[in-house]
């Protein structure tokens, strides 16, 4: 079965834009691939190239699962910056910019 989103991402990563239709029973095979309209500055990639790019994109997505897992567990970035500011780890110029924002918008 074709994963339309992955297929579209792979085709875009290969340098063009596409137009295609499929239903959930379609298989990613040469006969179906012939119906895919391709426009771009490069020639239409082979089905093997598309499948390889899809595999690469999937591997990259899988390898970055830790990023998606961590994302919701970190404190908000504003809290992180505030903690760094109070710890005094910013260069003087950045600390001055942050202090100006804080001074202009004091806690009530």
Secondary structure as a PSIPRED ss2 file (coil, helix, strand):
# PSIPRED VFORMAT (PSIPRED V4.0)

   1 X C   1.000  0.000  0.000
   2 X C   1.000  0.000  0.000
   3 X C   1.000  0.000  0.000
   4 X H   0.000  1.000  0.000
   5 X H   0.000  1.000  0.000
   6 X H   0.000  1.000  0.000
   7 X H   0.000  1.000  0.000
   8 X H   0.000  1.000  0.000
   9 X H   0.000  1.000  0.000
  10 X H   0.000  1.000  0.000
  11 X H   0.000  1.000  0.000
  12 X H   0.000  1.000  0.000
  13 X H   0.000  1.000  0.000
  14 X C   1.000  0.000  0.000
  15 X C   1.000  0.000  0.000
  16 X E   0.000  0.000  1.000
  17 X E   0.000  0.000  1.000
  18 X E   0.000  0.000  1.000
  19 X E   0.000  0.000  1.000
  20 X C   1.000  0.000  0.000
  21 X C   1.000  0.000  0.000
  22 X C   1.000  0.000  0.000
  23 X C   1.000  0.000  0.000
  24 X C   1.000  0.000  0.000
  25 X C   1.000  0.000  0.000
  26 X C   1.000  0.000  0.000
  27 X C   1.000  0.000  0.000
  28 X C   1.000  0.000  0.000
  29 X C   1.000  0.000  0.000
  30 X H   0.000  1.000  0.000
  31 X H   0.000  1.000  0.000
  32 X H   0.000  1.000  0.000
  33 X H   0.000  1.000  0.000
  34 X C   1.000  0.000  0.000
  35 X C   1.000  0.000  0.000
  36 X C   1.000  0.000  0.000
  37 X E   0.000  0.000  1.000
  38 X E   0.000  0.000  1.000
  39 X E   0.000  0.000  1.000
  40 X E   0.000  0.000  1.000
  41 X C   1.000  0.000  0.000
  42 X C   1.000  0.000  0.000
  43 X C   1.000  0.000  0.000
  44 X C   1.000  0.000  0.000
  45 X C   1.000  0.000  0.000
  46 X C   1.000  0.000  0.000
  47 X H   0.000  1.000  0.000
  48 X H   0.000  1.000  0.000
  49 X H   0.000  1.000  0.000
  50 X H   0.000  1.000  0.000
  51 X H   0.000  1.000  0.000
  52 X H   0.000  1.000  0.000
  53 X H   0.000  1.000  0.000
  54 X H   0.000  1.000  0.000
  55 X H   0.000  1.000  0.000
  56 X H   0.000  1.000  0.000
  57 X H   0.000  1.000  0.000
  58 X H   0.000  1.000  0.000
  59 X H   0.000  1.000  0.000
  60 X H   0.000  1.000  0.000
  61 X H   0.000  1.000  0.000
  62 X H   0.000  1.000  0.000
  63 X H   0.000  1.000  0.000
  64 X C   1.000  0.000  0.000
  65 X H   0.000  1.000  0.000
  66 X H   0.000  1.000  0.000
  67 X H   0.000  1.000  0.000
  68 X H   0.000  1.000  0.000
  69 X H   0.000  1.000  0.000
  70 X H   0.000  1.000  0.000
  71 X H   0.000  1.000  0.000
  72 X C   1.000  0.000  0.000
  73 X C   1.000  0.000  0.000
  74 X C   1.000  0.000  0.000
  75 X C   1.000  0.000  0.000
  76 X C   1.000  0.000  0.000
  77 X H   0.000  1.000  0.000
  78 X H   0.000  1.000  0.000
  79 X H   0.000  1.000  0.000
  80 X H   0.000  1.000  0.000
  81 X H   0.000  1.000  0.000
  82 X H   0.000  1.000  0.000
  83 X H   0.000  1.000  0.000
  84 X H   0.000  1.000  0.000
  85 X H   0.000  1.000  0.000
  86 X H   0.000  1.000  0.000
  87 X H   0.000  1.000  0.000
  88 X C   1.000  0.000  0.000
  89 X C   1.000  0.000  0.000
  90 X C   1.000  0.000  0.000
  91 X C   1.000  0.000  0.000
  92 X H   0.000  1.000  0.000
  93 X H   0.000  1.000  0.000
  94 X H   0.000  1.000  0.000
  95 X H   0.000  1.000  0.000
  96 X H   0.000  1.000  0.000
  97 X H   0.000  1.000  0.000
  98 X H   0.000  1.000  0.000
  99 X H   0.000  1.000  0.000
 100 X H   0.000  1.000  0.000
 101 X H   0.000  1.000  0.000
 102 X H   0.000  1.000  0.000
 103 X H   0.000  1.000  0.000
 104 X H   0.000  1.000  0.000
 105 X C   1.000  0.000  0.000
 106 X C   1.000  0.000  0.000
 107 X C   1.000  0.000  0.000
 108 X C   1.000  0.000  0.000
